[in-house]
Amino acid sequence: MESRVNHLLASAAVVLSFAPRARAELTAPHDTIPAPAHGTVSLQGGTSLYMTSSSAPAIFAGPKLTLEYGAPAAGRLSFTAGAGLTLGACMKRGDEKDCVFRPGYAVEPSAGIVFTSPRAGRAWAYAKVVGGMVLLVPDAHPVGGAALLRAGGGARYDLSERVAIGLEATAAIGIGHFELNYREVERNLVSVELGAVFKVRL
């Protein structure tokens, strides 16, 4: 009788030892997000275009390099802040000497929020909304500037726990003061950009 009781107690102890593990497996989420204690640094290279929305639009376009820092906020939301530099290229008209695209450079600092979707394997999708300003410094024209609201999104693929690559596309609208075409003052600005992103988790 005593041996049977001891056997039952030993069996109950084995069952109880597996209960916390089973409960943890049932409650563990199927998709995870990056550890909230770490931020990320991203470097993006691509092409950016700024255009005044008028009857004779002035176009400023060229390669763009952007450096951003992202800090986790809550859940899938994170804060982001950074700055981009665009080098304007000159595309000359076929029968005229002036440039269709204005040479020079543009600086665009911004800050906003990013929402990350659930993970699908090693792939992630995200949407972002940032606000900031752009300073256009074209050759042979006065400096112009505008307040910008930029929105878009992208996808990234995790190469490891700390390194990821991806693609991002955004569009922006802005209002400011420009003199890019024949000294005419322009107020409205639109912008689009596409780039490849390299991210490192700190």
C-alpha positions, 0 to 999 in steps of 0.5 A: 500500500505504501509503495503504491502511494509513493508511486502516485506521488511521484507521478503527480510530481512529474505531471506538475513539473511539465505544467509551467512549460506547457502553459508558457508554450500555449501563451507564447505569441506566434510572432515576435517583434524586436526587443523593446530595449534596443534601438536601430540605426538605418542607412538608406540609399536611393533616389529622391524627387522634389517638384513644385506643383505649378503650371510650369513645375521646377524639378529637383532630383538626384541620389539621396542618402538618409541616416535614421535612428529608431527607438521603440515606443510601445508594442509595434510602434516606434519613434524615428528621427533622421536626416537625408541629403539629396544631390541634385542632378542637371538634365539639360533640354535638347534645344536649350542650355538650362537644366530641367532638373536643378543641380545643387543639394537638398537637406531634409531632417524629419521625425515621426512614428513607425508601425511594424506588422506581425512577422512572416518568417524573417520578413517584416512590413512597416508603415511610417509617417514623419514630419520635418522640413526640406532646405533646397540649395540649387545652383544659380537660384536662391535657397528655398525651404518648406515644411514637409509631411512624408508618409509611406512604408516598406519591407525588410528582411532580417539577415540575423538578430541585429542586421536587416535589409529592405526597400522603402517608398514614400511620398510627401507634400509641403508648403514653403517658398521657392524661386526655381523657375525664372524667379517666380515664387512657388509655394507648394511642393511634392516629393517622392522617393525610393530606396534600399535600406540597411538596418542595424539593431544596437 
